Amino acid sequence: MTEVTLAVVGGGLRGLTYARRAHATGAGRVVAVAEPDPGRRAAFAAEFGIVPELALPGWKDLAAAGRVADAAVIATQDRMHTDPAVTLADLGYHILLEKPMATTEREATMIAEAAERNGIMLAVCHVLRYTPYTGLVKRLLDEGRIGRLISVQHLEPVGWWHQAHSFVRGHWRRQDTSAPMLLAKACHDVDWLVHLFGRPPARVSSFGSLSHFRAEDRPEGAADRCLDCPIEPACPYSAKRLYLGCLGDPDSEFWPLGAVTPGRTEEDVLDALRTGPYGRCVYACDNDVVDHQEVLMEFDDGGTCSFTMSAFTPMEHRRTRLFGTHGYMDGDGATLRVVDFRTGTEETLSLDETVGPSAADGHGGGDEGLTDAFLAAVASGDPSRLHTDAAESLMTHRVVWAAEQARLTGTVVTL
Ligand SMILES: NC(=O)c1ccc[n+]([C@@H]2O[C@H](COP(=O)([O-])OP(=O)(O)OC[C@H]3O[C@@H](n4cnc5c(N)ncnc54)[C@H](O)[C@@H]3O)[C@@H](O)[C@H]2O)c1
């Protein structure tokens, strides 16, 4: 297969993940990076052998260089997707764009229009669509193994420490600097559920709030930082326990520790916790995104879906129950139990290649599956290698915005 050349915008954790996969398989070669952090930029350029002229401080410098690669990976933070995506699409790059596409419907529409106008392939990083597990569930549904899909019960167990890391102390803690949690985190789930049903819902409602991780939940005597806190040893959200516990494990050192500090010694971690955002008490942060949310969807044929996202779980694969007219499926991201009402038989299918759910594990194989599919699509010029295009991603994002509107207004929103 032709090797695809890549320019990476944002040499952070996600940019690295896709670049490493492309290099590991030999399907892609990173020839340029745009990254303002000098340390990250230098490390990225060294790892992928990027020439100094194409190790650039920002996406505008990359755009000014014209089209220097077949495709661009855009892995900047949530509010910095639209301008590089539209500009690089106009330069003719195929684009692998991190989710959420954008934080407003207007901007996401601009991105989808730019993809259409330029005839480029633009894949939003809805990695869940690309796991072997999803492939199995979708294939069985499409084959009619459980008849017509009537309803779905879906849980996203965010995980207590993951919530604290990303949505209380980390980048995605505030709506005004990132996005509502349903968009920042669970746009994956909404996209996945729409993929399973094969169409968007007709109506949505939603409930949810920030019910913990607030000043009023702060235990008596707690300090503003874990390192100064007398009750830290008994706190489930201890930053000291979480981040010191990552040392020595390469996966956990990449994530979540990689977001906290580039250092890998105990002193590096303690320094970061002493001064940086990740050492703050979870009850003394400036967070406002929800810690639990429900979304209810109704489809045009009366099919229904209930989706729960919760911080108050272990961090695990999503759990899903699918109720059909002729059968039932019950999956946990690794195994799928299928009950056939016609025969009364039950079968449990396991996926050998399944890995863990977190970013450190490649999201159940989704990171690898997406990168491989994108590179194959660009190399062959065949968009059908991708499981979704910009227009479909825009549609599933619209469901998220409708659900968020329903939550905020206490209404049922018709799409
Ligand atoms: N698909 C998934 O499952 C998944 C998982 C985690 C995060 N994400 C998304 O990926 C995106 C990146 O997340 P991350 O964890 O890698 O963040 P990160 O902060 O590690 O990386 C973002 C990088 O962009 C760089 N940047 C800032 N301004 C820039 C500019 N002008 N030009 C080029 N680069 C610039 C930053 O310096 C930083 O290194 C976010 O939108 C996030 O929501 C997706």
The ligand as an SDF file (V2000), in Angstrom:
LIG
                    3D

 44 48  0  0  0  0  0  0  0  0999 V2000
  -10.9020   10.3750   20.3410 N   0  0  0  0  0  0  0  0  0  0  0  0
  -10.7180   10.2320   21.6360 C   0  0  0  0  0  0  0  0  0  0  0  0
  -11.0710    9.2110   22.1940 O   0  0  0  0  0  0  0  0  0  0  0  0
  -10.0850   11.3290   22.4280 C   0  0  0  0  0  0  0  0  0  0  0  0
   -9.5000   11.0690   23.6760 C   0  0  0  0  0  0  0  0  0  0  0  0
   -8.9040   12.1300   24.3660 C   0  0  0  0  0  0  0  0  0  0  0  0
   -8.9180   13.4020   23.8140 C   0  0  0  0  0  0  0  0  0  0  0  0
   -9.5180   13.6280   22.6240 N   0  0  0  0  0  0  0  0  0  0  0  0
   -9.5430   14.9730   22.0050 C   0  0  0  0  0  0  0  0  0  0  0  0
   -8.2790   15.1900   21.3670 O   0  0  0  0  0  0  0  0  0  0  0  0
   -7.9440   16.5790   21.4130 C   0  0  0  0  0  0  0  0  0  0  0  0
   -6.5290   16.7120   21.9640 C   0  0  0  0  0  0  0  0  0  0  0  0
   -6.4670   16.1440   23.2510 O   0  0  0  0  0  0  0  0  0  0  0  0
   -5.0530   15.8090   23.9290 P   0  0  0  0  0  0  0  0  0  0  0  0
   -5.3420   15.0440   25.1610 O   0  0  0  0  0  0  0  0  0  0  0  0
   -4.1160   15.2730   22.9330 O   0  0  0  0  0  0  0  0  0  0  0  0
   -4.6070   17.2930   24.3380 O   0  0  0  0  0  0  0  0  0  0  0  0
   -3.1450   17.8450   24.5620 P   0  0  0  0  0  0  0  0  0  0  0  0
   -3.3260   19.1080   25.3270 O   0  0  0  0  0  0  0  0  0  0  0  0
   -2.2390   16.7790   25.0610 O   0  0  0  0  0  0  0  0  0  0  0  0
   -2.6480   18.2090   23.0700 O   0  0  0  0  0  0  0  0  0  0  0  0
   -3.0750   19.3400   22.3560 C   0  0  0  0  0  0  0  0  0  0  0  0
   -1.8310   20.0040   21.8030 C   0  0  0  0  0  0  0  0  0  0  0  0
   -2.1970   21.0750   20.9290 O   0  0  0  0  0  0  0  0  0  0  0  0
   -1.1590   22.0310   21.0360 C   0  0  0  0  0  0  0  0  0  0  0  0
   -1.5430   23.3150   20.4430 N   0  0  0  0  0  0  0  0  0  0  0  0
   -2.0230   24.4150   21.0790 C   0  0  0  0  0  0  0  0  0  0  0  0
   -2.1290   25.4360   20.1990 N   0  0  0  0  0  0  0  0  0  0  0  0
   -1.7390   24.9680   18.9840 C   0  0  0  0  0  0  0  0  0  0  0  0
   -1.6030   25.5510   17.6860 C   0  0  0  0  0  0  0  0  0  0  0  0
   -1.9090   26.8430   17.4510 N   0  0  0  0  0  0  0  0  0  0  0  0
   -1.1580   24.7870   16.6600 N   0  0  0  0  0  0  0  0  0  0  0  0
   -0.8170   23.4990   16.8800 C   0  0  0  0  0  0  0  0  0  0  0  0
   -0.9070   22.8950   18.0940 N   0  0  0  0  0  0  0  0  0  0  0  0
   -1.3680   23.6190   19.1340 C   0  0  0  0  0  0  0  0  0  0  0  0
   -0.8930   22.0800   22.5160 C   0  0  0  0  0  0  0  0  0  0  0  0
    0.3470   22.7040   22.8240 O   0  0  0  0  0  0  0  0  0  0  0  0
   -0.9410   20.6080   22.8820 C   0  0  0  0  0  0  0  0  0  0  0  0
    0.3400   19.9950   22.8870 O   0  0  0  0  0  0  0  0  0  0  0  0
   -9.0350   17.2510   22.2280 C   0  0  0  0  0  0  0  0  0  0  0  0
   -9.9690   17.8560   21.3610 O   0  0  0  0  0  0  0  0  0  0  0  0
   -9.6810   16.1050   22.9900 C   0  0  0  0  0  0  0  0  0  0  0  0
  -11.0350   16.3300   23.3390 O   0  0  0  0  0  0  0  0  0  0  0  0
  -10.0830   12.6160   21.9250 C   0  0  0  0  0  0  0  0  0  0  0  0
  1  2  1  0
  2  3  2  0
  2  4  1  0
  4  5  1  0
  4 44  2  0
  5  6  2  0
  6  7  1  0
  7  8  2  0
  8  9  1  0
  8 44  1  0
  9 10  1  0
  9 42  1  0
 10 11  1  0
 11 12  1  0
 11 40  1  0
 12 13  1  0
 13 14  1  0
 14 15  2  0
 14 16  1  0
 14 17  1  0
 17 18  1  0
 18 19  2  0
 18 20  1  0
 18 21  1  0
 21 22  1  0
 22 23  1  0
 23 24  1  0
 23 38  1  0
 24 25  1  0
 25 26  1  0
 25 36  1  0
 26 27  1  0
 26 35  1  0
 27 28  2  0
 28 29  1  0
 29 30  1  0
 29 35  2  0
 30 31  1  0
 30 32  2  0
 32 33  1  0
 33 34  2  0
 34 35  1  0
 36 37  1  0
 36 38  1  0
 38 39  1  0
 40 41  1  0
 40 42  1  0
 42 43  1  0
M  CHG  2   8   1  16  -1
M  END
$$$$
